[in-house]
Amino acid sequence: MVGVVVSRLDDLAVLEATGTLPQNMNFATPPAEIAGFLDRSGITLPAPVAAPFDLGDGLRDEMAGAVVPVYCYE
């Protein structure tokens, strides 16, 4: 599994509170946390069928269609 859950800081709230706009303020959830959440939710992932690769090299074309946003509100 490769996954990152990202949220953004509320630019307007920070602007009102500090008088400045934040830049590049994003928050990610580690893959182990995502796997734990899916497990607790009864979601099982299929066994991997591809060799590991380095995301620093970019997302493989054959995988691009499988990348989707997942929104969870607890």
BALOBA-1460 file (C-alpha; in Angstrom, 3 decimals):
// residues 74
<rec num="1" residu="m" x="0.000" y="0.000" z="0.000"/>
<rec num="2" residu="v" x="1.149" y="3.490" z="-0.800"/>
<rec num="3" residu="g" x="-0.968" y="6.224" z="0.642"/>
<rec num="4" residu="v" x="-0.829" y="9.672" z="2.125"/>
<rec num="5" residu="v" x="-3.737" y="11.509" z="3.622"/>
<rec num="6" residu="v" x="-3.241" y="15.251" z="3.400"/>
<rec num="7" residu="s" x="-5.054" y="18.191" z="4.920"/>
<rec num="8" residu="r" x="-4.337" y="21.874" z="4.602"/>
<rec num="9" residu="l" x="-4.035" y="24.596" z="7.136"/>
<rec num="10" residu="d" x="-6.874" y="27.134" z="6.883"/>
<rec num="11" residu="d" x="-5.151" y="30.065" z="5.147"/>
<rec num="12" residu="l" x="-7.810" y="32.606" z="6.095"/>
<rec num="13" residu="a" x="-7.857" y="31.581" z="9.758"/>
<rec num="14" residu="v" x="-4.070" y="31.964" z="9.960"/>
<rec num="15" residu="l" x="-4.242" y="35.287" z="8.119"/>
<rec num="16" residu="e" x="-6.802" y="36.604" z="10.590"/>
<rec num="17" residu="a" x="-4.830" y="35.328" z="13.596"/>
<rec num="18" residu="t" x="-1.320" y="36.322" z="12.514"/>
<rec num="19" residu="g" x="-1.611" y="38.793" z="9.646"/>
<rec num="20" residu="t" x="0.393" y="36.508" z="7.349"/>
<rec num="21" residu="l" x="-0.473" y="33.745" z="4.905"/>
<rec num="22" residu="p" x="1.035" y="30.306" z="5.569"/>
<rec num="23" residu="q" x="2.961" y="28.615" z="2.769"/>
<rec num="24" residu="n" x="3.376" y="24.897" z="2.140"/>
<rec num="25" residu="m" x="1.603" y="23.893" z="5.367"/>
<rec num="26" residu="n" x="0.225" y="20.418" z="4.727"/>
<rec num="27" residu="f" x="-0.222" y="17.486" z="7.074"/>
<rec num="28" residu="a" x="0.256" y="13.816" z="6.164"/>
<rec num="29" residu="t" x="-0.691" y="10.594" z="7.900"/>
<rec num="30" residu="p" x="1.984" y="7.856" z="7.893"/>
<rec num="31" residu="p" x="1.100" y="4.685" z="5.905"/>
<rec num="32" residu="a" x="1.095" y="2.579" z="9.114"/>
<rec num="33" residu="e" x="-1.654" y="4.809" z="10.540"/>
<rec num="34" residu="i" x="-3.681" y="4.475" z="7.337"/>
<rec num="35" residu="a" x="-3.293" y="0.676" z="7.399"/>
<rec num="36" residu="g" x="-4.445" y="0.606" z="11.043"/>
<rec num="37" residu="f" x="-7.497" y="2.735" z="10.239"/>
<rec num="38" residu="l" x="-8.441" y="0.483" z="7.313"/>
<rec num="39" residu="d" x="-7.967" y="-2.634" z="9.453"/>
<rec num="40" residu="r" x="-10.158" y="-1.237" z="12.263"/>
<rec num="41" residu="s" x="-12.771" y="-0.360" z="9.621"/>
<rec num="42" residu="g" x="-12.855" y="-3.931" z="8.323"/>
<rec num="43" residu="i" x="-11.239" y="-3.059" z="4.992"/>
<rec num="44" residu="t" x="-8.717" y="-5.585" z="3.739"/>
<rec num="45" residu="l" x="-6.217" y="-4.695" z="1.078"/>
<rec num="46" residu="p" x="-5.337" y="-7.069" z="-1.752"/>
<rec num="47" residu="a" x="-1.933" y="-8.734" z="-1.670"/>
<rec num="48" residu="p" x="0.712" y="-6.720" z="-3.513"/>
<rec num="49" residu="v" x="1.319" y="-7.829" z="-7.083"/>
<rec num="50" residu="a" x="4.054" y="-5.377" z="-8.034"/>
<rec num="51" residu="a" x="7.610" y="-4.969" z="-6.880"/>
<rec num="52" residu="p" x="8.317" y="-2.041" z="-4.522"/>
<rec num="53" residu="f" x="9.452" y="1.176" z="-6.173"/>
<rec num="54" residu="d" x="10.669" y="4.605" z="-5.162"/>
<rec num="55" residu="l" x="7.997" y="7.316" z="-5.307"/>
<rec num="56" residu="g" x="10.820" y="9.812" z="-5.771"/>
<rec num="57" residu="d" x="11.015" y="8.469" z="-9.330"/>
<rec num="58" residu="g" x="7.385" y="9.451" z="-9.900"/>
<rec num="59" residu="l" x="4.155" y="7.495" z="-10.115"/>
<rec num="60" residu="r" x="4.121" y="4.763" z="-12.744"/>
<rec num="61" residu="d" x="1.646" y="5.350" z="-15.580"/>
<rec num="62" residu="e" x="-0.113" y="2.022" z="-14.962"/>
<rec num="63" residu="m" x="-0.784" y="3.077" z="-11.354"/>
<rec num="64" residu="a" x="-2.107" y="6.583" z="-11.989"/>
<rec num="65" residu="g" x="-5.676" y="5.353" z="-12.559"/>
<rec num="66" residu="a" x="-5.668" y="3.564" z="-9.201"/>
<rec num="67" residu="v" x="-4.822" y="6.667" z="-7.170"/>
<rec num="68" residu="v" x="-7.968" y="8.202" z="-5.729"/>
<rec num="69" residu="p" x="-8.699" y="10.580" z="-2.873"/>
<rec num="70" residu="v" x="-10.349" y="9.039" z="0.183"/>
<rec num="71" residu="y" x="-12.059" y="11.403" z="2.614"/>
<rec num="72" residu="c" x="-12.712" y="10.252" z="6.180"/>
<rec num="73" residu="y" x="-14.322" y="12.368" z="8.855"/>
<rec num="74" residu="e" x="-14.220" y="10.918" z="12.354"/>
